[in-house]
Amino acid sequence: MSKGLEKSPLVLVTGVSGYVASHVVRVLLQEGYQVRGTVRDLSNEHKIKPLKELCPNSRFPLQLVEADLLKDEGWDDAVRTCEYVMHVASPFPNKPQSQEDDLLKPAVDGTLLVLGACARAGSVRRVVITSSIAAVHGETVVNKDRKYGPHDWTDINSPFTDAYAKSKTLAEKCAWDFIKNLPEEKRFELVSINPGVILGPVLTNVVGTSVFPLKRMMNMTMPLVPAVNIYLCDVRDVALAHWKAITIPEAAGKRFIIGSESLWFKEMSLILFEEFVNQGYWVFHRHCPYWLVWLTSFVDSTAVLILPRIENVYQYDNSLMTKILKLTPKIPKKTIIDTAYSLIERGIIPKTKWYTGPKERDNW
């Protein structure tokens, strides 16, 4: 092996079959890193095969190992000899959970399992954890005149904080506390990536929960559009942020909000309508009143999640993303259109006879 290849750092990425993690893996492979990824089941060909096709011309093949956030086994082997660890894996439900522990246990206990293995390994220099804006301000009540920033934390005791926001907040806080309480000789650096609602191209057979509303717009199962506002970010920006977080010294010890701007569901539906109506996709964009969302929530559990957020506008401060990570967020319109095309190209949304395909493919 050549001297140059010997120096290529080994990075562990947890939950590599996930929507975000697949993008993170591809960026790292493209940049010449050795990448080891964790999956829960190595025999699941439906999830494994697309991972092997992420970057076929990479200098190093993707290594895959089994590890589960709810089990102690496998984590020491997964972390062994790694210089960097990216803890991306965490549950993100598309409907309310009957038990909070279904979210809290893998999020919090899983984070502690990964960090404990890092401390024992002795080779890890920096860990990047994938948190969320749900850990910055995850309450469903919002101050419309305020931008929430890296120094803000979600109030887990608020009645307006759901189980997902609580899980992300507790998981991130336990990570910072873990580092703080480590003996100096075992301490490594920590960075937190806090993305907004993630959209962008799908690289594998796994569709991220955050993509479901757009999918429903495209397959015409959202006949009316509720007044929901999201703080949007592109999955490709999230992946680049993870890579930058291990290459920029000043990133250590910081929380980075990743996002572009706040957008209404109706604005998203109009973007999709304009792009796809002549390709045989009728995207509904008429307003859905609150009372109808409320009625729908009795038969559609996904409506329960959006009901408290109707009419709320969420603003976040992404200045550290641009100043330290030197990332300029992608234009939301492109993010939305690229997402839809990727769903069609992967067969998740059927092609119509009028479908013409994307005009360009930018890193997907």
Residue pairs with C-beta under 8 A, 6 or more apart in sequence:
5 59
5 60
8 32
8 33
8 34
8 59
8 60
9 33
9 34
9 83
9 84
10 33
10 34
10 35
10 36
10 81
10 82
10 83
10 84
11 28
11 33
11 34
11 35
11 36
11 82
11 83
11 84
11 85
11 86
11 246
12 35
12 36
12 37
12 38
12 78
12 79
12 82
12 84
12 85
12 86
13 21
13 24
13 25
13 28
13 35
13 36
13 37
13 38
13 86
13 88
14 21
14 37
14 38
14 67
14 69
14 78
14 85
14 86
14 87
14 88
14 89
14 114
15 21
15 37
15 38
15 39
15 69
15 88
15 89
15 90
16 22
16 25
16 37
16 38
16 39
16 51
16 62
16 64
16 88
17 39
17 44
17 47
17 48
17 51
17 204
17 206
18 88
18 89
18 206
18 208
19 198
19 202
19 204
19 206
19 207
19 208
19 210
19 211
19 235
20 88
20 130
20 195
20 198
20 208
20 235
20 238
20 239
21 37
21 86
21 88
21 89
22 50
22 51
22 54
22 203
22 204
22 206
23 200
23 203
23 235
23 236
23 238
23 239
24 86
24 88
24 238
24 239
24 242
24 243
25 35
25 37
25 51
25 54
25 55
25 62
26 54
26 55
26 203
26 239
27 239
27 240
27 242
27 243
28 35
28 243
29 35
29 54
29 55
29 58
29 59
29 60
29 62
30 55
30 58
31 243
32 58
32 59
32 60
33 60
34 60
34 63
35 60
35 62
35 63
36 62
36 63
36 64
36 65
36 78
36 82
37 51
37 62
37 63
37 64
37 65
38 64
38 65
38 66
38 67
38 74
38 78
38 89
39 47
39 48
39 51
39 64
39 65
39 66
39 67
40 66
40 67
40 68
41 47
41 66
42 48
42 64
42 65
42 66
46 205
47 204
47 205
47 206
48 64
50 203
50 204
50 205
51 62
51 64
51 204
52 61
52 62
54 62
54 203
54 204
55 62
65 74
65 77
65 78
66 74
67 73
67 74
67 75
67 77
67 78
68 74
69 89
69 90
69 106
69 109
69 110
69 113
69 114
70 105
70 106
70 109
70 110
72 113
75 113
75 114
75 116
75 117
76 117
76 120
76 121
78 117
79 85
79 114
79 117
79 118
79 120
79 121
79 123
79 124
80 121
80 123
81 121
81 123
82 118
82 121
82 123
82 124
83 123
83 124
83 125
83 126
84 124
84 125
84 126
84 127
84 128
84 246
85 114
85 118
85 124
85 126
85 127
85 128
86 127
86 128
86 129
86 130
86 242
86 246
87 111
87 114
87 115
87 127
87 128
87 129
87 130
87 175
88 130
88 242
89 110
90 106
90 107
90 110
90 111
90 130
90 167
90 168
90 171
91 102
91 103
91 106
91 107
91 167
92 164
92 208
92 209
92 210
93 102
93 103
93 164
93 209
94 209
94 212
94 302
94 305
95 301
95 302
95 304
95 305
96 162
96 163
96 301
96 304
96 305
97 103
97 163
100 163
100 166
100 167
103 163
103 164
103 166
103 167
104 163
104 166
104 167
104 170
107 167
107 168
107 170
107 171
108 167
108 170
108 171
108 174
110 171
111 129
111 171
111 174
111 175
111 178
112 174
112 178
114 127
115 127
115 175
115 178
115 179
118 124
118 127
118 188
119 182
119 186
119 188
122 186
124 188
125 188
125 189
126 188
126 189
126 190
126 191
126 245
126 246
126 252
127 175
127 188
127 189
127 190
127 191
128 190
128 191
128 192
128 193
128 242
128 245
128 246
129 171
129 172
129 175
129 190
129 191
129 192
129 193
130 193
130 195
130 238
130 242
131 168
131 171
131 172
131 192
131 193
131 194
131 255
132 138
132 165
132 168
132 194
132 195
133 148
133 194
133 195
133 196
133 231
133 257
133 259
133 314
133 316
134 154
134 164
134 165
134 168
134 169
135 153
135 154
135 165
135 168
135 169
135 171
135 172
135 173
135 194
136 148
136 149
136 150
136 152
136 153
136 154
136 194
136 255
136 257
136 316
137 148
137 152
137 154
137 314
137 316
138 154
138 161
138 162
138 164
138 165
138 166
138 168
138 169
139 154
139 155
139 158
139 160
139 161
139 165
140 160
140 161
140 162
140 308
140 309
140 312
141 158
141 160
141 312
142 312
142 313
142 314
144 312
144 313
144 315
146 315
147 315
147 316
147 317
148 314
148 315
148 316
148 317
149 257
149 316
149 317
149 319
150 194
150 254
150 255
150 256
150 257
150 317
150 320
153 169
153 173
154 161
154 165
154 166
154 168
154 169
155 161
156 165
156 166
156 169
156 170
160 308
161 169
162 305
162 308
172 192
172 194
172 255
175 190
175 192
176 190
176 192
179 187
179 188
179 190
182 188
189 252
189 253
190 252
190 253
191 245
191 246
191 251
191 252
191 253
191 254
191 255
191 256
192 254
192 255
192 256
193 238
193 241
193 242
193 245
193 256
193 258
194 255
194 256
194 257
194 258
195 233
195 238
195 241
195 257
195 258
195 259
196 230
196 231
196 232
196 233
196 257
196 258
196 259
196 260
196 316
197 210
197 230
197 231
197 232
197 233
198 208
198 210
198 211
198 233
198 234
198 235
198 238
199 210
199 211
199 214
199 232
199 233
199 234
199 235
199 335
199 336
199 339
200 234
200 235
200 236
200 237
200 238
200 330
200 335
200 338
200 339
200 342
200 364
201 235
201 236
201 338
201 339
201 341
201 342
201 363
201 364
202 208
202 211
202 339
202 342
202 343
202 346
202 348
203 342
203 364
205 346
207 215
207 343
207 348
208 235
211 339
211 343
212 302
213 222
213 228
213 265
213 268
214 268
214 272
214 336
214 339
214 340
214 343
215 343
215 348
215 349
216 222
217 225
217 265
217 268
217 269
217 272
217 283
217 284
218 272
218 276
218 281
218 283
218 340
218 343
218 344
218 349
219 349
220 281
220 282
220 283
220 284
222 269
222 284
223 284
223 286
224 284
224 286
224 287
224 288
224 292
225 265
225 266
225 269
225 284
225 285
225 286
225 287
225 288
226 265
226 288
226 290
226 293
226 306
226 310
227 264
227 265
227 266
227 287
227 288
227 290
227 310
227 311
228 264
228 265
228 306
228 309
228 310
229 262
229 263
229 264
229 265
229 309
229 311
229 312
229 313
229 314
230 262
230 263
230 265
230 314
231 259
231 261
231 262
231 314
231 315
231 316
232 259
232 260
232 261
232 262
232 263
232 332
232 335
233 258
233 259
233 260
233 329
233 335
234 260
234 329
234 330
234 334
234 335
236 330
236 363
236 364
237 258
237 260
237 321
237 327
237 329
237 330
238 258
240 325
240 327
241 256
241 258
241 321
241 325
241 327
244 251
244 325
244 326
244 327
245 251
245 256
245 325
248 324
248 325
248 326
250 324
251 324
251 325
254 320
254 324
255 320
256 318
256 320
256 321
256 324
256 325
257 316
257 317
257 318
257 320
257 321
258 318
258 321
258 327
258 329
259 316
259 318
259 321
259 329
260 318
260 329
260 330
260 331
260 332
260 335
261 329
261 332
262 313
262 314
262 315
263 332
266 285
266 287
268 336
269 283
269 284
269 285
270 285
271 332
271 333
271 336
271 337
272 281
272 283
272 336
272 337
272 340
273 282
273 283
273 285
275 337
275 340
276 283
276 340
277 283
278 354
279 352
279 354
279 355
279 356
280 352
280 353
280 354
280 355
281 352
290 310
290 311
293 303
293 306
293 307
293 310
294 307
296 303
297 303
297 304
297 307
318 329
321 327
321 329
322 328
322 329
334 362
337 358
338 358
338 362
338 364
340 349
341 357
341 358
342 364
343 349
344 350
344 351
344 355
345 357
345 358
